[in-house]
Amino acid sequence: MTQTLTARALMEKLISFPTVSRDSNLPLIEWVEGYLADHDIPSTRVPDATGQKAALYAHVGPQVEGGVVLSGHTDVVPVDGQAWDTDPFEVVEKDGRLYGRGTCDMKGFDALSIWAMVEAKTRGVARPLQLALSYDEEVGCVGAPPMIDAMVASGMPRASAAIIGEPSMMKVVTGHKGGLGFGVHMRGFEVHSSLIHEGVSAIMFGAKLIDWCNVVNAENAAKEPGDMDAGFVPPYTTLHVGMVSGGTAHNITAKDCDFVLTFRIVPGETIEDWTARFKAKVAEVEAEMQAIHPDTGIDLTPAFFVPGLKPEVEGPAEELVRQLTGDNAVGVVSYGTEAGQFQERGYSAVICGPGDIAQAHQPNEYISVEQFQAGETFMQRLLESLKG
């Protein structure tokens, strides 16, 4: 007899796979694929270019449009250097909390979605339920676009609502900032630091771009936010550099400097405009460098691009999730998700999932039992809504 697991047991199984973004997620995908197949639910893999990772999507119900797609990512952030009190890849319950890497972000929702797919197959639905599990969300939402494109190209009936289950305490989130990142490589010219006027320090000129971030952040903070942006915290576009590497010695002008410069862009502004503004600043700094020595410069490598999620007017996804949760508050977040990528490809999208985003990426990450149960209740209501 085919074994049917509870949502809790499914989460425990998913957590046991250490799908840190730098590693393969194929063991997890293979297991999910097999579990769905055991319940007569066919699924489709969408491998990445290396063949070491894959997304997966599936469909239950009639071949008609108007269903719901449940979207989650399978990768988690590393636990390196974090002080955990329990095994990060084992679910441990203590004091009403379920500890483990990914319990909150977001294998808890993945487990609930897989459970709902099997229930939909067993109970029967008049409108389809679909599952979409991606890879590499944590490194820039890399895996969702090819997965969504494959779903559309396959002819799978388009869902009228995409629910992205990032942790939102089961509140309705209808907007988030867009994300943009560039790898920046500064190419300097080495001389002894006593002759600094003849050299070009990649680090010191890189610092000009980094300080430009501080200046722009201050300018943005001083502006009056637009109507669409006022709900965000903070209510403006922010620029950030989190890591810098370069140089060979304290008394040599640095030949190289590398960092990633990222933008979190409010929906009222465009990624194209910020890209143009950044590249103009890069050209300005590069001209200063080359005025000292021509064999210097700045190389940019696009790191990631994540479109923002824009609130929809009478969006089907928002309407459905409000009916299921009873939440009528306005909710936006400053972090990026795959919701904007679904929306960009013509889906009505909304964010709603169990757990508190404050627990994401933390040592001793957890989801409360109460929140996980709220997620189960949500899925029960969703299944009921798909009957008619």
N, C-alpha and C positions, 0 to 999 in steps of 0.2 A: 504494500500500500504506500502511495506517495505521502511523504511527511509534509504537513502544513505547519509552519512555524508561526508563533506569535510575533507581533511587532517587536516586543522586547528581545526575543530570541534572535530575530533577524538583525537587530542592532548589535547584539553581542557578537554575532558572526562577522558583520561588516567591520566592526572595530578591531577584530583579531587580525585583519589584513593591514600591515603597516604601509599604507599607500601614501607615504610622504612624496611630495611632488617631484623630487629628484629621482625617485625610483619608479619602477613599473607598477601599474595598477592591474596588470593582466590576471593575476590570480583571483582578485576580487571579481573582475568582469567575467571570468570563466565560471566562477561559482554562481553568480547571479544568473548568467545565461543558462546554466544547468538547472538551477532551481525553477526558473520560469518554464523551461522546457518540460520539467517534471509535472507541471500543472497545465500543459498543453498551450503555453503562451510562447509563440515564436518571437525571437528578438534579432536585432541586427547590430553587428559591430561596425564602428567607424574607426579604423586604426589611424594612428598618427604616422608621420613620415618615417619614423624609426622602426615601427613595428613593435615597440616596447610598451606602448600605451594604447588604449582604445576607449571610445565612448560607446554607449549602448542605448538603443531605443526599442520600444515595444508598443504594441497596440492590442487592446482588448475591446470587444464589442463590434457592432455593425460597422460596415465600411461606409460611414456617412460623416459629413462634417458636423461641427458644432459640439465636439467633445471637449475634454479637459486634458492638458498635458501637465504632469507633475515633474518638475525639473530640479535636479540636485547634482552636486559635484562629488566625485569619489576621492579626490586627493585631500590630504591634510598637510598642515605645516609641520616642520620638524619639532622634535622634543629635545634636541641637543642643547645641553647647558641649562636645561630647566630642572628645577628641583621638584620631582613628583613624589608623592607619598605612596602611590600605588603603581602597578604596571600600566603604562599609558595605553597599551594595546589589549587591555582586558577591562571589561565593564565591571566596576565595583560599586555596589550601593552602600552608602553611608549617610545617615541623617537626612533621608529624603532626597538624596542627590545620586545621580548616576555618573560616576567619574570615568573618564577615558578620552583619549585623543580622538576628536571627531564626534563625540556624543552630541555636542551642541552645533558644531560647524563641520559638516552637516549630515553626518551619517544617521543621526536620529531621524531626520526627515526622509532620508533615502530609505531607511527601513520601513517607515510608515507607508511610503509610496509603493514599495514592493509588496507589502502586506495588502494594500488596497487593490493592487493589480490582481492578485490572486483571488481576493474576495469578489472583485468585479467579474472575474471569469466564473466563479462558483455561483454567484447570485444571479448573474445576467444583468445587462444594462441596455437601455434603449439608446443612450448616447455613449460614444466610446470614451474610454480612459486610456491615456498614453503615458509612458514612462520615458524620461530622457535623463541619462546619467553621463556626465562629462568627465574630463580629466583636465588637469593643469589650470583649474580656476584660480588657485592660490598664487600662480605666477603671472597673472595677467589675463584671466578668462580666455585662455588660448584654445581650449578644446571644444567649447560650445559652438562657435560659428560653423566649422565643418560638419558637426553633428546636425545642427538645425538645417543646414543646406542639404544634407543627405536625406533628412526626413522629408523635406519638401520635394526633392528630386525623385524620391521613391514612389511618389503618388499616394503616400499615406494621407488619409483625410485630414485636412487642417483643423486643428482644435480652435474653438472660439475663445478659449482662455488658457493662458500659460501661467501656472502658479509656481513661482520660484521660492523654494522653502528655506531661504536663509533665515537665521534666527531673528525673530521680530517679536517674541513673546505673544505670538498668535495675533498680533495687530496687523492691520492693513497698511502696507507701505506702497505708495503709488509713484514715488519719484526718488531718484538718487543721482548723485553727481557722476559725470563722465570721468574716465581716467585716461591719461596720456603719459607715456614715459619714453625717454631717450637715453640710450647709453652714450656717454660723452667721453671721447678720448682726446686729451690735450697732448699735442706733440710739441715739446719744447726743444731748446738747444742748450747743451751742457757746456758750462764753463765753471772755473773755480768761483765760488761765491764772492770772493774779493773783487772780481771783475763782473759783477752782476749786470752792469750797464751793457755788456757785450753778449750776455746770455739771455735766454728766455726760459723762465721757470714755468713749467707746465702746471705746477701746483699753484703758484701765485696768480697766474692768469686764469686758472680754473676757479680760484677764489673769487675772481671778479664776476663770473657767472653765478657762483653760489650766492654772493652778496646781492646780486641782482634779484635773486629770489626773495631775500629779506625786504628789499626796497619795494618790490611789486606786492608782496603780501601786505606791507604797511599801507600802500596806496589802496589796495582792494578793501582792506578793513575800514578805511576812512570813508568809503563811498556809501551812499544810501542804497541798500539792496533793492533789486527789482521785485515786483510782486511774486514772480515765480521762484525767486531765490530766498525770500525772507524766512521760509520755514527751515532752512538748513542751518546746521551748527558746524562751523561758522557759516554765515550767509553769503559767502563770497568764494571765488576761486582761490585755491591755495597751491603754492609751489614748494617742493621739498627735495632735499638731498639727504639721504640717510647714511651713506657709506662713501668714503673716499680712499683711494689707494694711489701711491706713486712715489717717485724719488728713490735715490740710491744712497745718499749720505747727506748729513746736515750742511756740508760745505760745498755742495755741487748743485747748481741750478738743475731742477728736475727735468729730465728728458721726457717723462711720461706722467700722466695723471688720468685716472679713470674714476668716473662716478655715474650714477643714474639719476637724472633729474626728472621728477614726476609732477604732474598737474592733476588736481581734482577740480573739475570744471562744473560750475553750476549750470543747470539746463538753459538759463537765459543767455548763455554765451556759447560760442562754437569752438570745437576742437581745431577747426581750420584757422580761425583767427589767432588762437593762442600758438599754434604751430608757426604761423607766419611771424608773429611777434618775437617768439623765441629765436627763430632762425635769423631775424634781423639783428638781435643782440649778439648772437654767435658771430655773425659777419663783422660786426663792429669790433669785438674783442680779437678776432682773428687778424683783422687789419692792423691792430696795434702790435700783435706778435710779429707779423711778417714785416713790419716797418723796421724791426730790430734785426731779424734774420729771416730770409725768404723760405728756408726749409722747415718752417714751423706751420702749425695749423690746428684745426679742430675737426675731428671726424664724428659724425652723428650716426647712430644706429637706432632705428625705431625699436623700442623694447616692448611696448604694448599699446593697444588702443582699445578702450572700452567705452562704448557710447553710453550716455546717460539714459536714465529712464524718465520719460516725460509723463506727467499726469495726463490721463486721457479724459476727454469729455464723454461722459456716459459710457465708459469702457466696459465691455462684457466681463472682463476678468475682475475688475474692481467690484462691479455689481454682484457677481456671484459670491466672492469671498466676503463681502459685507453681509450678504444674506446668511452665509454659513456661520460667521463669527458674531454677528450683531455689532461689530465695531463700525462706528460712523465717524470716527475722528480722522483728521487729516494727518497723514504720516509720510515724512520723507527722511532719508538717511544720507550721510555724507560718504559712506563707503560704496564701492562699485560692486555690481553683481552681473550675472548673465541675463538679467531681465531686460536690460537695454538691447542686448543682442537679439533676443526673441522679438522685441518690439520693432527693431530695425528691419526684421525680416517679415513683418506684416502680422505678427501675433499681438493680440491684446494681452498685456502682461501685468502681473502684480506680484509683490513679495509678501509672503506670509508663511511663517514657520515657527516651530516651537524653540524655546531657549532664548537666552539673553546674549546679545552680541558682545557684551562686556566679558563673557567667558571665553570667547573665541581666541585661539592662539595662546591661551594662558597655561602655565603649569597647573596641574590638577583641574583641567577643563572638565566641566560637568554640565549636565542638563538636569533640572529638577524632575522628580517623578511626576509632580503635578503638571509641569509643562508637557512632558511626554504624553501623559494621559489626555491633556487638552488637544494634543496633536491627533491622538486616536479618535477622540470625539469628533474632531473636524473631518477626519477621513470617513467616519460613519455617516456623517451628514452629507458629505460629498457623494458617497455611494447612493444614498437615498435620492439625491437630486438628479442622479443620472438614470434613474429607473423610468422616469416619465419623459 
